[in-house]
């Protein structure tokens, strides 16, 4: 909340109607747990620029690591 007070656009915060932390906590119950492999497959599902490398999965130039 200190970060939002100093660095975020006040008009956007007014439209949000709450602090970013309060908005996050209101929606935390909507989050679904997902394992690393499922996340990688979800992110790369329809994308054509997908490569599996030694270090992880490359999607459109972004490298995702699977521990």
C-alpha positions as a printed Julia matrix, in Angstrom:
67×3 Matrix{Float64}:
   0.0     0.0     0.0
   2.91    2.37    0.59
   4.07    1.71   -2.97
   0.63    2.53   -4.39
   0.44    5.75   -2.37
   3.67    7.07   -3.88
   4.01    5.54   -7.32
   0.59    4.65   -8.76
  -1.79    6.9   -10.66
  -4.32    8.42   -8.23
  -7.12    8.45  -10.83
  -6.73    4.71  -11.32
  -6.77    4.13   -7.55
  -9.96    6.2    -7.25
 -11.66    4.1    -9.95
 -10.53    0.92   -8.2
 -12.44    1.98   -5.1
 -10.02    0.25   -2.74
  -6.33   -0.16   -2.18
  -4.59   -2.74   -4.38
  -4.07   -4.93   -1.29
  -7.78   -4.82   -0.41
  -8.72   -5.68   -4.0
  -6.29   -8.6    -3.99
  -7.61   -9.95   -0.69
 -11.2    -9.7    -1.95
 -10.39  -11.93   -4.94
  -7.94  -14.38   -3.31
 -10.68  -17.0    -2.9
 -11.13  -17.04   -6.71
  -7.55  -18.23   -7.24
  -7.06  -21.82   -8.36
  -3.91  -23.74   -7.51
  -2.08  -25.04  -10.58
   1.08  -27.13  -10.84
   4.09  -26.09  -12.92
   3.47  -28.43  -15.85
  -0.19  -27.44  -16.17
   0.79  -23.77  -16.06
   3.36  -24.26  -18.82
   0.83  -26.08  -20.99
  -1.83  -23.42  -20.33
   0.53  -20.6   -21.28
   1.73  -22.38  -24.4
  -1.54  -23.94  -25.53
  -2.36  -22.04  -28.72
   0.96  -20.29  -29.26
   2.99  -21.37  -32.25
   6.33  -19.99  -31.04
   6.88  -22.6   -28.35
  10.15  -24.45  -27.76
  11.23  -26.86  -25.04
  14.83  -26.12  -24.06
  17.21  -27.56  -21.46
  16.44  -24.61  -19.15
  12.65  -24.65  -19.5
   9.89  -23.66  -21.9
  10.35  -20.72  -24.27
   7.16  -18.89  -25.28
   7.52  -16.0   -27.72
  10.98  -15.18  -26.38
  10.07  -15.5   -22.69
  11.69  -18.38  -20.8
   9.63  -20.19  -18.14
  11.53  -22.46  -15.75
  10.06  -25.64  -14.29
  11.81  -26.7   -11.08
